[in-house]
Amino acid sequence: MEDKVVKKTENEQEENSLIDKVTQIANRHKFNEVLFQEWERAKRNGAILSVVILEVDLFNDYNDIYGNLQGNQCLTIIAQAIQQNLKRPADLVARWSEDEFACVLPETDLRGATFIGENLRKAIINIGIPHEISSYEKSATISVGVASMIPSRYNSIEEMLKLAEKALCSAKESGRNRVESEC
C-alpha cells in the first residue's frame, strides 16, 4: 500500500513539473518533450509537422500599465483561449517564455497551421482583454509565427524552431497582430 502512495506522489510531482505555474498549461520542458516525440514519429512516417510560436503584443507595456498580477491573469486567459481553440488531442500548447506560447501541430501542413494561427489571433481579439496602448481597438493582441517541415535526417527541430521564430519576428516587424509563416 505504501509503495502505491509513494508512486502516486512521484507521478503527481513529475506531472506538476511539466505544468506552467501561472497559466496551468504545459511548460517549455513539456513542449520540448512532446516536440521531440512528434518529430521522431513524423520522421518515421514521412509526415509533416508544424510549430506555431505566439507572442503577446506589447506585453511589457501591459505589465507597466496594469501590473504583474493583471499581467499574469492576461497570460492565463490567453493560454486557456489557445488551448480551447486547438481541436485535436495530439495538438499541444505550452508556455514558451514570459510572453510567448508555442504549439506543436502533428500532421498539419503550413496552410493548416497558418489557418490555426489566424484562428488563434482572432480568438484573442474576440476576448477583448483591455490594453490601453494596443493599436487594435485598445485590446490585447498576439503576433504569430508558423513553420512546417517533414522531418528527416537532413533537417532538425532547431531549424524548424528558427523558422517559426523568424516568422514571428516578421509578424512583429510588419506591425504586430498578424500571422506570418516560413517553410
SERO-4910 file (N, C-alpha, C, O; in steps of 0.05 Angstrom, whole numbers):
BEGIN
 pado doro    nc1    nc2    nc3   cac1   cac2   cac3    cc1    cc2    cc3    oc1    oc2    oc3
  Met    A     16    -24      0      0      0      0     17     25      0     11     44    -15
  Glu    A     38     25     16     56     48     18     70     54     -9     73     77    -17
  Asp    A     78     32    -23     90     35    -49     72     49    -69     81     66    -85
  Lys    A     46     43    -68     27     56    -86     24     85    -80     23    102    -99
  Val    A     24     93    -55     23    121    -47     47    136    -55     45    158    -66
  Val    A     71    124    -51     96    137    -59     97    140    -90    104    161   -100
  Lys    A     89    119   -104     89    120   -134     69    142   -143     76    157   -162
  Lys    A     46    143   -131     26    164   -139     37    192   -134     33    209   -151
  Thr    A     50    196   -111     62    222   -105     84    229   -124     85    252   -133
  Glu    A    100    210   -131    122    214   -151    110    222   -178    120    240   -191
  Asn    A     89    208   -187     76    213   -212     64    241   -212     66    256   -232
  Glu    A     51    249   -190     39    276   -188     61    297   -189     57    318   -202
  Gln    A     83    293   -175    105    312   -175    117    315   -203    123    337   -212
  Glu    A    120    292   -217    131    293   -244    112    308   -263    120    325   -279
  Glu    A     86    303   -261     66    316   -277     66    346   -271     64    362   -290
  Asn    A     67    353   -246     67    382   -238     92    396   -248     91    420   -253
  Ser    A    114    382   -251    139    395   -261    137    402   -291    154    415   -302
  Leu    A    116    392   -304    112    397   -333     91    418   -338     83    423   -361
  Ile    A     80    430   -317     59    449   -319     69    477   -311     83    480   -291
  Asp    A     63    497   -327     70    525   -320     53    534   -297     28    531   -297
  Lys    A     66    545   -277     52    552   -252     32    575   -255     12    575   -242
  Val    A     37    593   -273     20    616   -277     -4    609   -294    -27    615   -287
  Thr    A      0    597   -317    -21    592   -337    -35    565   -335    -57    562   -346
  Gln    A    -23    547   -320    -33    520   -317    -35    504   -343    -51    486   -345
  Ile    A    -18    511   -362    -15    494   -386     12    482   -386     28    487   -367
  Ala    A     19    467   -406     46    455   -407     67    476   -407     63    498   -416
  Asn    A     91    469   -396    113    488   -395    132    481   -419    127    462   -434
  Arg    A    154    496   -420    172    492   -442    185    464   -442    191    452   -463
  His    A    190    454   -418    202    427   -416    183    406   -429    192    389   -444
  Lys    A    157    408   -423    138    390   -434    136    394   -464    134    375   -479
  Phe    A    137    419   -473    136    426   -502    159    412   -516    155    398   -536
  Asn    A    183    414   -505    207    402   -517    204    371   -519    211    359   -539
  Glu    A    193    360   -497    189    331   -496    169    322   -518    175    303   -533
  Val    A    147    336   -520    126    328   -540    136    334   -568    132    318   -586
  Leu    A    150    356   -572    160    363   -599    180    341   -608    179    333   -631
  Phe    A    197    332   -590    216    311   -598    202    286   -605    208    273   -625
  Gln    A    182    278   -589    166    253   -595    152    256   -622    153    237   -638
  Glu    A    140    279   -627    125    282   -652    144    284   -676    137    275   -698
  Trp    A    167    296   -671    188    298   -692    196    270   -701    197    263   -725
  Glu    A    202    253   -681    211    225   -687    188    210   -700    194    194   -719
  Arg    A    164    213   -691    141    199   -704    137    208   -733    133    192   -751
  Ala    A    139    234   -737    136    245   -764    159    235   -782    154    229   -806
  Lys    A    183    234   -771    206    224   -787    201    195   -795    207    188   -818
  Arg    A    192    178   -777    187    150   -783    165    148   -805    166    131   -822
  Asn    A    144    165   -803    121    162   -820    122    179   -845    104    178   -862
  Gly    A    143    196   -848    144    214   -871    122    235   -870    113    244   -891
  Ala    A    114    242   -846     92    261   -843    102    290   -838    125    294   -831
  Ile    A     85    309   -842     92    336   -837     86    344   -808     68    332   -796
  Leu    A    101    363   -798     98    372   -771     99    403   -771    116    414   -786
  Ser    A     83    416   -755     83    445   -754     87    455   -726     79    441   -706
  Val    A     99    478   -724    102    492   -698     92    521   -702     97    534   -722
  Val    A     78    530   -681     68    557   -681     79    571   -656     76    560   -634
  Ile    A     91    594   -659    100    609   -636     85    636   -636     83    650   -656
  Leu    A     73    642   -612     55    665   -609     67    683   -588     75    673   -567
  Glu    A     66    709   -592     76    728   -572     54    748   -567     41    758   -585
  Val    A     49    754   -541     30    774   -533     43    801   -541     64    808   -531
  Asp    A     29    816   -558     40    842   -567     42    862   -544     23    866   -529
  Leu    A     64    875   -543     69    897   -523     63    888   -495     52    903   -479
  Phe    A     72    864   -488     65    854   -461     80    868   -439     69    872   -417
  Asn    A    104    877   -443    119    892   -423    104    918   -416    102    926   -393
  Asp    A     94    931   -437     78    955   -433     52    948   -417     43    964   -400
  Tyr    A     40    925   -424     16    917   -410     22    914   -380      7    924   -363
  Asn    A     44    901   -373     52    898   -345     57    925   -332     50    929   -308
  Asp    A     70    944   -346     75    970   -335     49    985   -329     47    999   -308
  Ile    A     29    982   -346      4    996   -342    -13    983   -321    -24    996   -303
  Tyr    A    -16    956   -323    -36    942   -306    -24    927   -282    -39    919   -264
  Gly    A      2    923   -282     15    909   -260     19    879   -266      6    868   -283
  Asn    A     37    867   -251     44    839   -255     20    820   -250     17    800   -264
  Leu    A      4    825   -230    -18    808   -224    -38    807   -247    -47    785   -256
  Gln    A    -44    830   -258    -62    832   -281    -48    820   -306    -61    807   -323
  Gly    A    -22    823   -308     -7    811   -330     -9    781   -329    -12    768   -350
  Asn    A     -6    769   -305     -9    740   -303    -37    731   -310    -40    710   -323
  Gln    A    -57    747   -302    -84    740   -309    -88    741   -340   -102    724   -351
  Cys    A    -77    761   -352    -78    764   -382    -66    739   -395    -77    727   -413
  Leu    A    -42    731   -386    -29    707   -397    -45    682   -393    -47    665   -411
  Thr    A    -58    679   -370    -74    656   -364    -98    655   -383   -105    634   -393
  Ile    A   -111    678   -387   -135    679   -405   -127    672   -433   -140    657   -447
  Ile    A   -104    683   -442    -95    677   -469    -87    647   -472    -94    635   -492
  Ala    A    -73    637   -452    -66    608   -453    -90    590   -455    -91    571   -471
  Gln    A   -110    596   -439   -134    580   -439   -149    582   -466   -160    563   -476
  Ala    A   -149    606   -477   -162    610   -503   -148    594   -525   -161    582   -542
  Ile    A   -122    594   -524   -106    579   -544   -113    549   -541   -119    535   -560
  Gln    A   -112    540   -516   -117    512   -511   -145    504   -520   -149    482   -532
  Gln    A   -165    521   -515   -192    515   -523   -196    514   -554   -214    501   -564
  Asn    A   -179    529   -568   -182    531   -597   -166    510   -612   -169    508   -636
  Leu    A   -149    495   -598   -135    473   -611   -154    449   -608   -161    440   -586
  Lys    A   -162    438   -631   -184    418   -631   -176    389   -628   -191    373   -618
  Arg    A   -151    383   -636   -143    355   -636   -128    347   -611   -113    363   -601
  Pro    A   -133    323   -601   -119    314   -576    -88    315   -578    -75    319   -558
  Ala    A    -77    311   -602    -48    310   -605    -36    338   -605    -12    341   -601
  Asp    A    -52    359   -610    -41    386   -611    -35    395   -582    -49    388   -564
  Leu    A    -13    409   -579     -4    418   -553      2    448   -553     15    458   -572
  Val    A     -7    462   -532      2    489   -528     18    489   -502     11    476   -483
  Ala    A     39    505   -502     56    507   -478     66    536   -475     67    551   -495
  Arg    A     73    543   -451     85    569   -447    114    567   -455    129    550   -445
  Trp    A    122    584   -474    148    583   -486    168    601   -471    190    593   -466
  Ser    A    158    625   -463    175    644   -448    156    663   -433    132    657   -431
  Glu    A    166    685   -423    149    703   -407    123    710   -421    101    707   -409
  Asp    A    125    719   -446    101    729   -460     96    713   -486     83    724   -504
  Glu    A    107    689   -488    104    673   -512     93    646   -506     97    634   -484
  Phe    A     78    635   -525     68    608   -524     76    594   -550     82    607   -570
  Ala    A     77    568   -549     84    552   -573     65    528   -575     57    517   -555
  Cys    A     59    521   -599     41    498   -605     56    478   -622     70    485   -641
  Val    A     52    453   -616     60    431   -633     35    421   -648     15    414   -635
  Leu    A     37    420   -674     14    411   -690     22    388   -708     31    392   -731
  Pro    A     20    363   -699     27    340   -715      9    337   -739    -15    344   -739
  Glu    A     21    327   -761      7    322   -786    -10    346   -795    -33    343   -804
  Thr    A      2    369   -792    -11    394   -801      9    408   -820     32    414   -813
  Asp    A     -1    414   -844     17    428   -863     17    458   -858      3    467   -840
  Leu    A     34    472   -873     37    501   -869     11    516   -872      5    534   -857
  Arg    A     -5    509   -892    -30    522   -896    -49    518   -872    -61    537   -863
  Gly    A    -51    493   -863    -68    487   -840    -58    501   -815    -74    511   -799
  Ala    A    -32    501   -810    -21    513   -786    -24    544   -787    -30    556   -766
  Thr    A    -22    555   -811    -27    584   -814    -56    591   -808    -62    611   -795
  Phe    A    -74    574   -817   -102    577   -812   -108    576   -782   -123    592   -771
  Ile    A    -95    556   -768    -98    554   -739    -87    579   -726   -100    590   -708
  Gly    A    -64    588   -734    -52    613   -723    -71    637   -726    -74    653   -708
  Glu    A    -83    639   -749   -102    661   -754   -127    658   -736   -136    678   -725
  Asn    A   -137    634   -732   -159    630   -714   -152    637   -686   -168    648   -671
  Leu    A   -128    630   -677   -119    637   -650   -117    667   -647   -125    678   -627
  Arg    A   -106    681   -668   -104    710   -667   -131    723   -664   -135    741   -647
  Lys    A   -151    713   -679   -178    724   -677   -191    718   -651   -205    734   -639
  Ala    A   -186    694   -640   -197    686   -614   -188    705   -592   -203    712   -574
  Ile    A   -162    713   -593   -152    731   -572   -164    758   -575   -171    770   -555
  Ile    A   -168    768   -599   -181    794   -603   -210    793   -592   -219    811   -579
  Asn    A   -223    771   -598   -251    768   -590   -255    768   -560   -277    775   -550
  Ile    A   -235    760   -545   -237    761   -516   -239    790   -506   -254    796   -487
  Gly    A   -225    808   -520   -226    836   -513   -212    843   -487   -223    859   -471
  Ile    A   -189    833   -482   -173    840   -459   -164    869   -462   -149    875   -481
  Pro    A   -172    887   -444   -164    915   -447   -134    919   -447   -119    907   -431
  His    A   -125    936   -466    -97    943   -468    -95    971   -480    -97    975   -504
  Glu    A    -91    990   -462    -93   1019   -469    -77   1027   -494    -86   1043   -510
  Ile    A    -52   1016   -496    -35   1026   -518    -34   1007   -542    -18   1010   -560
  Ser    A    -52    987   -542    -53    969   -566    -63    985   -590    -80   1002   -587
  Ser    A    -52    979   -613    -61    992   -637    -87    981   -648    -98    992   -667
  Tyr    A    -96    959   -636   -121    946   -646   -143    950   -626   -147    934   -607
  Glu    A   -158    971   -629   -182    976   -612   -177    974   -582   -194    965   -567
  Lys    A   -153    981   -574   -145    981   -545   -150    953   -532   -158    952   -509
  Ser    A   -144    932   -548   -148    905   -538   -122    889   -542   -107    894   -561
  Ala    A   -116    870   -524    -92    854   -526    -93    838   -552   -114    827   -560
  Thr    A    -70    835   -565    -67    820   -590    -43    802   -588    -27    804   -569
  Ile    A    -40    784   -608    -17    767   -610     -5    769   -638    -20    774   -657
  Ser    A     21    765   -639     34    761   -665     42    731   -666     48    719   -646
  Val    A     40    720   -690     43    691   -693     63    685   -715     63    696   -737
  Gly    A     81    666   -709    100    655   -728     95    625   -732     92    611   -712
  Val    A     94    616   -757     88    588   -763    110    576   -781    120    590   -798
  Ala    A    116    551   -775    136    537   -792    127    508   -794    115    496   -775
  Ser    A    133    495   -817    126    467   -822    150    453   -835    165    466   -850
  Met    A    153    428   -829    174    411   -841    165    382   -842    149    374   -826
  Ile    A    176    368   -860    175    339   -860    202    330   -848    223    332   -862
  Pro    A    202    321   -823    228    314   -811    243    292   -826    231    273   -836
  Ser    A    269    296   -827    286    276   -840    314    279   -828    319    295   -809
  Arg    A    333    263   -837    360    266   -827    374    290   -838    396    297   -829
  Tyr    A    361    305   -857    373    328   -869    364    355   -856    373    376   -864
  Asn    A    346    353   -837    338    377   -823    335    371   -793    341    349   -784
  Ser    A    327    391   -777    327    387   -748    304    403   -735    293    422   -747
  Ile    A    298    396   -711    279    410   -695    288    440   -692    272    458   -694
  Glu    A    314    443   -687    324    471   -684    319    488   -708    312    511   -706
  Glu    A    323    476   -732    317    491   -757    288    499   -759    282    522   -766
  Met    A    270    481   -752    242    487   -753    235    509   -733    220    528   -739
  Leu    A    246    508   -709    240    529   -689    251    556   -697    239    576   -693
  Lys    A    275    556   -710    286    581   -720    269    593   -742    265    617   -743
  Leu    A    257    576   -759    239    586   -779    214    598   -767    205    620   -776
  Ala    A    203    585   -746    179    596   -733    186    623   -719    170    641   -719
  Glu    A    210    624   -706    218    649   -693    223    671   -714    216    694   -709
  Lys    A    234    664   -737    238    683   -758    211    694   -768    208    718   -773
  Ala    A    191    676   -771    165    684   -780    152    702   -759    138    722   -765
  Leu    A    156    696   -733    145    713   -711    157    741   -713    143    761   -710
  Cys    A    183    742   -716    197    768   -719    186    784   -742    181    808   -740
  Ser    A    181    770   -764    169    783   -788    141    795   -781    134    817   -790
  Ala    A    125    779   -767     99    788   -759    100    813   -741     85    832   -745
  Lys    A    119    814   -723    122    837   -705    133    861   -721    123    883   -716
  Glu    A    152    857   -738    163    879   -754    143    890   -774    145    913   -782
  Ser    A    124    874   -782    103    883   -801     80    896   -788     60    903   -801
  Gly    A     81    901   -762     60    916   -749     46    902   -727     28    913   -715
  Arg    A     53    877   -721     41    861   -699     12    854   -706      1    863   -727
  Asn    A      0    837   -689    -27    828   -693    -31    816   -720    -50    822   -735
  Arg    A    -13    798   -727    -14    784   -753      0    757   -751     13    751   -732
  Val    A     -4    741   -772      7    715   -775     26    714   -798     19    723   -820
  Glu    A     50    705   -794     70    701   -816     79    672   -815     79    659   -794
  Ser    A     88    661   -838     96    633   -839    122    630   -855    129    646   -872
  Glu    A    136    608   -849    161    601   -863    161    570   -866    150    556   -850
  Cys    A    173    561   -888    176    532   -891    203    526   -903    210    502   -908
***
